[in-house]
Every structure is written in structure tokens, then in C-alpha cells.
Amino acid sequence: MKIDFSKTNGLVPVIIQDERTLQVLMLGYMNEEAFSKTKEEGIVTFFSRSKNRLWTKGEESGNFLSVKNIEVDCDQDTILIKVIPTNTVCHTGSFSCFGEKDSKGFLYELEEKISQRIDDKIQDSYTYSLYQKGINKVAQKVGEEAVELVIEAKDDNEDLFKNEAADLLYHFLILLKAKNIHLADIEEILLDRNK
């Protein structure tokens, strides 16, 4: 990975993107030292132009950005870092410096919440209690929700239809977890089919 720091007087723009939802969270700048530290520690460190020093995002707030992937653009003068944010990213308290959460990537966040409830064995969680009953019960529940969605599709109550669709999708995500398969795996198949 070669970055041309000389082209922009030692600083390159860095786009920070949520790894799960792909929402752009913020823009910062890095010099070579900040980039090296980011790669070494796995936590995003910028070069702060206002402080004139290295600045690890979250060093004061605790809202760190855990690095998941680093890419460089075709001109080798802009960096894209996909992260998992600890909390809100913007100093104003917003989820992103470009506004609040974007619902388009919410399914990946929901998938992670489902996984966390199961992995952490949250006893009072409906999700965990269904998962504990085994793959047959989870699959049966997906089937029940699919049938309920089909029934609502034949009627004219849009709200009931949307709620049944949400129930089916939620239980489908539990089934994926039970099968140790990720939503991204399914998305990849759909993308391949669309070529």
C-alpha cells in the first residue's frame, strides 16, 4: 500500500466509513506518522491541523474508531478507512459528522445486535431464548413468519404487511446466526447473480 504524501504537502485526506453500514462518518487528515500509528495500533489516529500534532480520535471522548479495513484510491492520495465506531463520531454528539444514522445500512447493525445478544447469552432476550431452542425451532419460526407474510400480502392492510415483513426479516437474521452465515454472504451471492 503506497500513499503519495508528497502530492499534498505531507497530509492526505482520510474518509472514515462505518464498516457495517457503509455510512460515511467523518473526514480527517493523516501524515505518514499518523498513518503508521493507525496501522500499528488498529485505532484511527489523525494529524490535527488545528492542534498541529497527532490526534487519536477518541483520546478525550473515548469514542474510538477501530480499524477494519484500509484502502487507497487510484491516485494514491486519499485513504478510505472502514471502522467500527465505539459510539457517536461527531463532536456535536451526532452519529456522523454528516448527520444521524442512515437506515439503509441498519440491517448490518441489527445483525450485529442479534449476534451480540446470542454470544453474550442475554437471558431475558427473546432472540437468545429462541436461539437456545435449536435450529429446528428457529427454522420453524422463520416458516411461520413467512406464512403470515403471505397471508397479509393477500389483504389490503399495508401496516400489517410491513410488520410481518419485518418479523420475517428479523427471524431470518436469527436463522443466519444459527447457521453461522452472515448477511454479507447472502449479499455477495445476489451481487454475483446480478453480473
C-alpha atoms as a printed R data frame, in Angstrom:
    type eleno elety resid chain resno       x       y       z
1   ATOM     1    CA   MET     A     1   0.000   0.000   0.000
2   ATOM     2    CA   LYS     A     2   1.762   3.115  -1.254
3   ATOM     3    CA   ILE     A     3   0.467   6.563  -0.384
4   ATOM     4    CA   ASP     A     4   1.762   9.717  -2.049
5   ATOM     5    CA   PHE     A     5   2.092  12.104   0.886
6   ATOM     6    CA   SER     A     6   4.277  14.486  -1.163
7   ATOM     7    CA   LYS     A     7   1.476  15.412  -3.572
8   ATOM     8    CA   THR     A     8  -0.468  17.247  -0.851
9   ATOM     9    CA   ASN     A     9   2.334  18.716   1.289
10  ATOM    10    CA   GLY     A    10   2.564  15.754   3.645
11  ATOM    11    CA   LEU     A    11  -1.145  15.421   4.510
12  ATOM    12    CA   VAL     A    12  -3.715  13.238   2.768
13  ATOM    13    CA   PRO     A    13  -7.480  13.269   3.282
14  ATOM    14    CA   VAL     A    14  -8.916  10.240   5.074
15  ATOM    15    CA   ILE     A    15 -12.549   9.229   4.657
16  ATOM    16    CA   ILE     A    16 -13.910   7.295   7.632
17  ATOM    17    CA   GLN     A    17 -16.744   4.892   6.843
18  ATOM    18    CA   ASP     A    18 -18.775   2.596   9.104
19  ATOM    19    CA   GLU     A    19 -17.746  -0.941   8.154
20  ATOM    20    CA   ARG     A    20 -21.209  -2.382   8.803
21  ATOM    21    CA   THR     A    21 -23.488   0.247   7.307
22  ATOM    22    CA   LEU     A    22 -21.046   1.891   4.849
23  ATOM    23    CA   GLN     A    23 -22.221   5.305   6.078
24  ATOM    24    CA   VAL     A    24 -19.552   7.999   5.812
25  ATOM    25    CA   LEU     A    25 -18.756   9.131   9.356
26  ATOM    26    CA   MET     A    26 -16.144  11.855   9.008
27  ATOM    27    CA   LEU     A    27 -13.182  13.258   7.106
28  ATOM    28    CA   GLY     A    28  -9.758  13.807   8.628
29  ATOM    29    CA   TYR     A    29  -6.130  14.106   7.558
30  ATOM    30    CA   MET     A    30  -3.077  11.927   8.076
31  ATOM    31    CA   ASN     A    31   0.611  12.379   7.650
32  ATOM    32    CA   GLU     A    32   2.952   9.370   7.373
33  ATOM    33    CA   GLU     A    33   3.368   9.130  11.147
34  ATOM    34    CA   ALA     A    34  -0.390   9.141  11.801
35  ATOM    35    CA   PHE     A    35  -0.898   6.511   9.109
36  ATOM    36    CA   SER     A    36   1.804   4.260  10.577
37  ATOM    37    CA   LYS     A    37   0.359   4.594  14.077
38  ATOM    38    CA   THR     A    38  -3.150   3.807  12.784
39  ATOM    39    CA   LYS     A    39  -1.933   0.653  11.041
40  ATOM    40    CA   GLU     A    40   0.130  -0.438  14.045
41  ATOM    41    CA   GLU     A    41  -2.500   0.125  16.756
42  ATOM    42    CA   GLY     A    42  -5.701  -0.570  14.813
43  ATOM    43    CA   ILE     A    43  -7.238   2.652  16.134
44  ATOM    44    CA   VAL     A    44  -7.570   5.705  13.872
45  ATOM    45    CA   THR     A    45  -5.063   8.468  14.533
46  ATOM    46    CA   PHE     A    46  -5.145  11.678  12.513
47  ATOM    47    CA   PHE     A    47  -2.852  14.640  12.178
48  ATOM    48    CA   SER     A    48  -4.831  17.509  13.686
49  ATOM    49    CA   ARG     A    49  -4.270  20.689  11.700
50  ATOM    50    CA   SER     A    50  -5.710  22.857  14.489
51  ATOM    51    CA   LYS     A    51  -3.629  21.209  17.258
52  ATOM    52    CA   ASN     A    52  -0.624  20.711  14.964
53  ATOM    53    CA   ARG     A    53   0.007  17.218  16.350
54  ATOM    54    CA   LEU     A    54  -1.074  13.596  16.119
55  ATOM    55    CA   TRP     A    55  -4.571  13.109  17.474
56  ATOM    56    CA   THR     A    56  -6.149   9.742  18.165
57  ATOM    57    CA   LYS     A    57  -9.886  10.010  17.575
58  ATOM    58    CA   GLY     A    58 -11.493   9.332  20.945
59  ATOM    59    CA   GLU     A    59  -8.488  10.214  23.096
60  ATOM    60    CA   GLU     A    60 -10.662  12.626  25.084
61  ATOM    61    CA   SER     A    61 -14.207  11.319  24.487
62  ATOM    62    CA   GLY     A    62 -13.470   7.588  24.498
63  ATOM    63    CA   ASN     A    63 -15.266   7.326  21.132
64  ATOM    64    CA   PHE     A    64 -12.532   5.435  19.303
65  ATOM    65    CA   LEU     A    65 -12.607   4.186  15.713
66  ATOM    66    CA   SER     A    66 -11.475   0.548  15.432
67  ATOM    67    CA   VAL     A    67  -9.902  -0.111  12.033
68  ATOM    68    CA   LYS     A    68 -11.388  -2.935   9.979
69  ATOM    69    CA   ASN     A    69 -10.024  -2.170   6.501
70  ATOM    70    CA   ILE     A    70  -7.776   0.400   4.812
71  ATOM    71    CA   GLU     A    71  -7.884   1.239   1.103
72  ATOM    72    CA   VAL     A    72  -6.082   3.814  -1.006
73  ATOM    73    CA   ASP     A    73  -7.630   5.476  -4.039
74  ATOM    74    CA   CYS     A    74  -6.370   5.106  -7.610
75  ATOM    75    CA   ASP     A    75  -4.242   8.287  -7.401
76  ATOM    76    CA   GLN     A    76  -2.704   7.133  -4.103
77  ATOM    77    CA   ASP     A    77  -3.505  10.421  -2.395
78  ATOM    78    CA   THR     A    78  -6.714   9.657  -0.475
79  ATOM    79    CA   ILE     A    79  -7.333   6.973   2.140
80  ATOM    80    CA   LEU     A    80 -10.595   5.181   2.924
81  ATOM    81    CA   ILE     A    81 -10.741   3.521   6.336
82  ATOM    82    CA   LYS     A    82 -13.652   1.299   7.278
83  ATOM    83    CA   VAL     A    83 -14.171   1.247  11.031
84  ATOM    84    CA   ILE     A    84 -16.377   0.110  13.854
85  ATOM    85    CA   PRO     A    85 -17.095   3.219  15.952
86  ATOM    86    CA   THR     A    86 -17.223   2.852  19.727
87  ATOM    87    CA   ASN     A    87 -20.013   5.403  19.938
88  ATOM    88    CA   THR     A    88 -21.047   8.622  18.205
89  ATOM    89    CA   VAL     A    89 -18.376  10.088  15.953
90  ATOM    90    CA   CYS     A    90 -19.106  13.808  15.665
91  ATOM    91    CA   HIS     A    91 -18.042  16.217  18.415
92  ATOM    92    CA   THR     A    92 -21.621  17.578  18.339
93  ATOM    93    CA   GLY     A    93 -22.940  14.224  19.562
94  ATOM    94    CA   SER     A    94 -24.308  13.140  16.182
95  ATOM    95    CA   PHE     A    95 -23.645   9.623  14.954
96  ATOM    96    CA   SER     A    96 -21.736  11.038  11.965
97  ATOM    97    CA   CYS     A    97 -20.246  14.411  11.074
98  ATOM    98    CA   PHE     A    98 -22.661  14.228   8.142
99  ATOM    99    CA   GLY     A    99 -25.793  13.673  10.230
100 ATOM   100    CA   GLU     A   100 -27.587  10.893  12.018
101 ATOM   101    CA   LYS     A   101 -27.622   7.185  11.266
102 ATOM   102    CA   ASP     A   102 -28.624   6.153   7.791
103 ATOM   103    CA   SER     A   103 -31.277   3.430   7.882
104 ATOM   104    CA   LYS     A   104 -30.015   1.862   4.645
105 ATOM   105    CA   GLY     A   105 -27.228   0.062   6.484
106 ATOM   106    CA   PHE     A   106 -29.261  -0.727   9.573
107 ATOM   107    CA   LEU     A   107 -29.664  -4.430   8.732
108 ATOM   108    CA   TYR     A   108 -25.964  -4.985   9.341
109 ATOM   109    CA   GLU     A   109 -26.193  -3.209  12.669
110 ATOM   110    CA   LEU     A   110 -29.239  -5.311  13.571
111 ATOM   111    CA   GLU     A   111 -27.363  -8.456  12.560
112 ATOM   112    CA   GLU     A   112 -24.588  -7.476  14.950
113 ATOM   113    CA   LYS     A   113 -27.066  -6.804  17.789
114 ATOM   114    CA   ILE     A   114 -28.652 -10.216  17.264
115 ATOM   115    CA   SER     A   115 -25.244 -11.856  17.277
116 ATOM   116    CA   GLN     A   116 -24.227  -9.968  20.409
117 ATOM   117    CA   ARG     A   117 -27.378 -10.995  22.306
118 ATOM   118    CA   ILE     A   118 -26.695 -14.621  21.430
119 ATOM   119    CA   ASP     A   119 -22.940 -14.541  22.052
120 ATOM   120    CA   ASP     A   120 -23.384 -12.720  25.373
121 ATOM   121    CA   LYS     A   121 -26.165 -15.168  26.359
122 ATOM   122    CA   ILE     A   122 -28.580 -12.407  27.355
123 ATOM   123    CA   GLN     A   123 -31.058 -14.434  29.429
124 ATOM   124    CA   ASP     A   124 -34.049 -12.098  29.193
125 ATOM   125    CA   SER     A   125 -33.658 -11.711  25.415
126 ATOM   126    CA   TYR     A   126 -36.307 -13.199  23.114
127 ATOM   127    CA   THR     A   127 -33.595 -13.605  20.490
128 ATOM   128    CA   TYR     A   128 -31.342 -15.663  22.760
129 ATOM   129    CA   SER     A   129 -34.215 -17.783  24.114
130 ATOM   130    CA   LEU     A   130 -35.310 -18.680  20.567
131 ATOM   131    CA   TYR     A   131 -31.721 -19.457  19.572
132 ATOM   132    CA   GLN     A   132 -31.363 -21.734  22.617
133 ATOM   133    CA   LYS     A   133 -34.250 -23.888  21.376
134 ATOM   134    CA   GLY     A   134 -32.120 -25.022  18.430
135 ATOM   135    CA   ILE     A   135 -32.049 -24.821  14.683
136 ATOM   136    CA   ASN     A   136 -35.358 -26.645  14.173
137 ATOM   137    CA   LYS     A   137 -37.297 -24.106  16.272
138 ATOM   138    CA   VAL     A   138 -35.542 -21.159  14.628
139 ATOM   139    CA   ALA     A   139 -36.269 -22.535  11.136
140 ATOM   140    CA   GLN     A   140 -39.879 -23.261  12.143
141 ATOM   141    CA   LYS     A   141 -40.292 -19.671  13.334
142 ATOM   142    CA   VAL     A   142 -38.974 -18.359  10.000
143 ATOM   143    CA   GLY     A   143 -41.520 -20.586   8.244
144 ATOM   144    CA   GLU     A   144 -44.349 -19.294  10.433
145 ATOM   145    CA   GLU     A   145 -43.374 -15.687   9.771
146 ATOM   146    CA   ALA     A   146 -43.174 -16.392   6.010
147 ATOM   147    CA   VAL     A   147 -46.680 -17.850   6.027
148 ATOM   148    CA   GLU     A   148 -48.005 -14.855   7.994
149 ATOM   149    CA   LEU     A   149 -46.397 -12.523   5.450
150 ATOM   150    CA   VAL     A   150 -48.021 -14.386   2.553
151 ATOM   151    CA   ILE     A   151 -51.417 -14.168   4.270
152 ATOM   152    CA   GLU     A   152 -51.010 -10.407   4.809
153 ATOM   153    CA   ALA     A   153 -49.911  -9.982   1.184
154 ATOM   154    CA   LYS     A   154 -53.365 -11.127   0.086
155 ATOM   155    CA   ASP     A   155 -55.087  -8.458   2.216
156 ATOM   156    CA   ASP     A   156 -55.035  -4.682   1.902
157 ATOM   157    CA   ASN     A   157 -53.607  -3.739   5.292
158 ATOM   158    CA   GLU     A   158 -50.221  -2.240   4.436
159 ATOM   159    CA   ASP     A   159 -49.190  -1.762   8.089
160 ATOM   160    CA   LEU     A   160 -49.786  -5.422   8.943
161 ATOM   161    CA   PHE     A   161 -47.906  -6.487   5.818
162 ATOM   162    CA   LYS     A   162 -44.892  -4.313   6.681
163 ATOM   163    CA   ASN     A   163 -44.859  -5.600  10.265
164 ATOM   164    CA   GLU     A   164 -44.959  -9.223   9.111
165 ATOM   165    CA   ALA     A   165 -42.156  -8.488   6.634
166 ATOM   166    CA   ALA     A   166 -40.096  -7.025   9.498
167 ATOM   167    CA   ASP     A   167 -40.808 -10.112  11.645
168 ATOM   168    CA   LEU     A   168 -39.695 -12.406   8.830
169 ATOM   169    CA   LEU     A   169 -36.515 -10.452   8.240
170 ATOM   170    CA   TYR     A   170 -35.665 -10.414  11.960
171 ATOM   171    CA   HIS     A   171 -36.132 -14.159  12.301
172 ATOM   172    CA   PHE     A   172 -34.213 -14.746   9.076
173 ATOM   173    CA   LEU     A   173 -31.242 -12.942  10.667
174 ATOM   174    CA   ILE     A   174 -31.514 -15.225  13.714
175 ATOM   175    CA   LEU     A   175 -31.515 -18.233  11.374
176 ATOM   176    CA   LEU     A   176 -28.407 -16.937   9.618
177 ATOM   177    CA   LYS     A   177 -26.672 -16.641  13.004
178 ATOM   178    CA   ALA     A   178 -27.742 -20.172  13.912
179 ATOM   179    CA   LYS     A   179 -26.195 -21.400  10.638
180 ATOM   180    CA   ASN     A   180 -23.040 -19.286  11.220
181 ATOM   181    CA   ILE     A   181 -23.674 -17.405   7.973
182 ATOM   182    CA   HIS     A   182 -23.574 -13.631   7.592
183 ATOM   183    CA   LEU     A   183 -25.878 -11.278   5.721
184 ATOM   184    CA   ALA     A   184 -22.852 -10.193   3.655
185 ATOM   185    CA   ASP     A   185 -22.531 -13.795   2.408
186 ATOM   186    CA   ILE     A   186 -26.081 -13.642   1.049
187 ATOM   187    CA   GLU     A   187 -25.499 -10.188  -0.386
188 ATOM   188    CA   GLU     A   188 -22.406 -11.475  -2.191
189 ATOM   189    CA   ILE     A   189 -24.442 -14.232  -3.879
190 ATOM   190    CA   LEU     A   190 -27.039 -11.678  -5.008
191 ATOM   191    CA   LEU     A   191 -24.295  -9.405  -6.341
192 ATOM   192    CA   ASP     A   192 -22.758 -12.312  -8.285
193 ATOM   193    CA   ARG     A   193 -26.160 -13.147  -9.758
194 ATOM   194    CA   ASN     A   194 -26.557  -9.555 -10.915
195 ATOM   195    CA   LYS     A   195 -23.366  -9.503 -13.030
